[in-house]
Amino acid sequence: MTLPFPEYDTLDGVALAELVRRREVTAAEVTEAALARIAARNPALNAVVRPLPELARQMAAALPADAPLAGVPLLVKDLMATIAGVPTSHGTGVMQQLVPAADSELIARYRRAGAVFVGKGNTPELGLTPTTESATLGPARNPWDRTRTTGGSSGGAGAAVAARMVPVAHGGDGGGSIRIPAAACGVFGLKPSRGRTPTGPVLGDVWHAFVQEHVLCWSVRDSAAFLDASAGLDAGAPVPCPPQARPYLEEVGRDPGRLRVAVTTTPFFGKAVHPDCVAALDDAAALLASLGHEVRQDAPVIDGAGLARDFLTVVAVEARGEIEFLGEQLRRPLRRTELEPATWALATVGAAIRGTDYVAAVRRLQQAARTVGAFFESVDVLVTPTLAQPPIPLGTLKPTGAEETTLRVLGGLGLGRLMLAAGLLEQTVDKVYAFIPHTPLFNVTGQPAMSVPLHWNAQGLPIGTQIVARLGEEDVLFRLAGQLEQARPWAGRRPPLAG
């Protein structure tokens, strides 16, 4: 099948915007190229759950003059961010009844910068899992192997970018949800520092400020350009962030200098790391050393098991709060049958957690952030595997039939304290931490962290490498990512579906 504008698959967002500004191609032509690829490639992947052809064409016809992102097709995650006039499902069926009247602040900034919204991206229910398998929206499939996960919760974003439906896709990251799908799908994903991007005008610090929104893309400079377009406080924002020194786009080509690099495969929240992920990290460490960086084995010392429980405590309480918040928007409480059993069980546990226990968990997490912050006084970046396993088969993280029955019964009876005492939820969550032991810690600390696609295993599956910098130092990450991208270009690695 011949698709329009064949060069589209080889051009990143910055290149497309430059062509539009120079009038070598129109925004309408770029938009039609994106819509054609969604139509052709999405049925096999279910990455885009709501195409927006009419809105996209309207936006392409009315772009701001000389907009920095003029005509860049953007997929918007179907969670948290709102587009005026377009439902945001949050991975559920019931929330599709609501149509927001206004853009969220982040989306408004993307709109002003000239991005064109071509669709909504698949996400798990309430963004709670690191795999995108919503009962309502259906599973997103990995373009490298359609039997495997795209990661989550921005799984639709990762698959759409990898398949070259769009050069850039919006995501949100509360426990790794930008970095996880970036690693699983073989693309670039950066979680900004706490407070770098806006959450307004309705939301404040989401998940106790664990959540930050940004994009997934296949070029480093696209990530920088979109952060330039979106960074900065919005009115009433609760969390300030150190200001940037210059546009991030200018950092991508700068020499990062000789960095002090700590490398570890030791899982923070889990117990083991797959040999393929260890091999990928060893390869990344050797590459960094060859580029002149000072590389050593080191890691902050934390109580991983205790912090994993504390992280779960915060997420459970926040899940309960999110369900009640969504009910306020619907003007009625959400019913148990309107949510997946695991979601309702998590919220039931959240309702049973005492306020003092929540505060104690938050304090311990903050103490861990102090420990990690002290560690970064002697290193510039920390390098870990992004995931502890290659992209896992779909269904791996779903509760078993017996687990789901137990969660359904106890959740339906509101027996959150019983689930807490028996550790039933922790048994399910242990499977999650076995997949993502390295990412949640840096949502706790608020530090910027990125997943870089440097390695593919013998089965042709992408294996991401996570690199973390000090709070506010996205500039360090962009300079280093640009150097890695130049040393080992990954743009030419595309799954068969993307030609």
Stockholm file with secondary structure:
# STOCKHOLM 1.0

chainA/1-499         MTLPFPEYDTLDGVALAELVRRREVTAAEVTEAALARIAARNPALNAVVRPLPELARQMAAALPADAPLAGVPLLVKDLMATIAGVPTSHGTGVMQQLVPAADSELIARYRRAGAVFVGKGNTPELGLTPTTESATLGPARNPWDRTRTTGGSSGGAGAAVAARMVPVAHGGDGGGSIRIPAAACGVFGLKPSRGRTPTGPVLGDVWHAFVQEHVLCWSVRDSAAFLDASAGLDAGAPVPCPPQARPYLEEVGRDPGRLRVAVTTTPFFGKAVHPDCVAALDDAAALLASLGHEVRQDAPVIDGAGLARDFLTVVAVEARGEIEFLGEQLRRPLRRTELEPATWALATVGAAIRGTDYVAAVRRLQQAARTVGAFFESVDVLVTPTLAQPPIPLGTLKPTGAEETTLRVLGGLGLGRLMLAAGLLEQTVDKVYAFIPHTPLFNVTGQPAMSVPLHWNAQGLPIGTQIVARLGEEDVLFRLAGQLEQARPWAGRRPPLAG
#=GR chainA/1-499 SS CCCSSGGGGGCCHHHHHHHHHTTSSCHHHHHHHHHHHHHHHGGGTCCEEEECHHHHHHHHHTCCTTCTTTTCEEEEESSSCCBTTBCCCTTCSGGGGCCCSSCCHHHHHHHHTTCEEEEEECCCGGGCSSSCEETTTEECCBTTBTTBCCCSSSHHHHHHHHTTSCSEEEEEESSSTTHHHHHHHTCEEEECCTTSSCCTTTCCSTTTTTCEEEEEESSHHHHHHHHHHHCSCCTTCSCCCCCCSSCHHHHTTSCCCSCEEEECCCCSSSSCCCHHHHHHHHHHHHHHHHTTCEEEECCCCCCHHHHHHHHHHHHHHHHHHHHHHHHHHHTSCCCGGGSCHHHHHHHHHHHHSCHHHHHHHHHHHHHHHHHHHHHTTSCSEEEEESCSSSSCBTTTTSCCHHHHHHHHHHHHTTCHHHHHHHTHHHHHHHHHHHHCSSSTHHHHHCCCEEEEEEEECTTSCEEEEEEEECTTCHHHHHHHHHHHHHHSCCTTCCCGGGC
#=GC SS_cons         CCCSSGGGGGCCHHHHHHHHHTTSSCHHHHHHHHHHHHHHHGGGTCCEEEECHHHHHHHHHTCCTTCTTTTCEEEEESSSCCBTTBCCCTTCSGGGGCCCSSCCHHHHHHHHTTCEEEEEECCCGGGCSSSCEETTTEECCBTTBTTBCCCSSSHHHHHHHHTTSCSEEEEEESSSTTHHHHHHHTCEEEECCTTSSCCTTTCCSTTTTTCEEEEEESSHHHHHHHHHHHCSCCTTCSCCCCCCSSCHHHHTTSCCCSCEEEECCCCSSSSCCCHHHHHHHHHHHHHHHHTTCEEEECCCCCCHHHHHHHHHHHHHHHHHHHHHHHHHHHTSCCCGGGSCHHHHHHHHHHHHSCHHHHHHHHHHHHHHHHHHHHHTTSCSEEEEESCSSSSCBTTTTSCCHHHHHHHHHHHHTTCHHHHHHHTHHHHHHHHHHHHCSSSTHHHHHCCCEEEEEEEECTTSCEEEEEEEECTTCHHHHHHHHHHHHHHSCCTTCCCGGGC
//
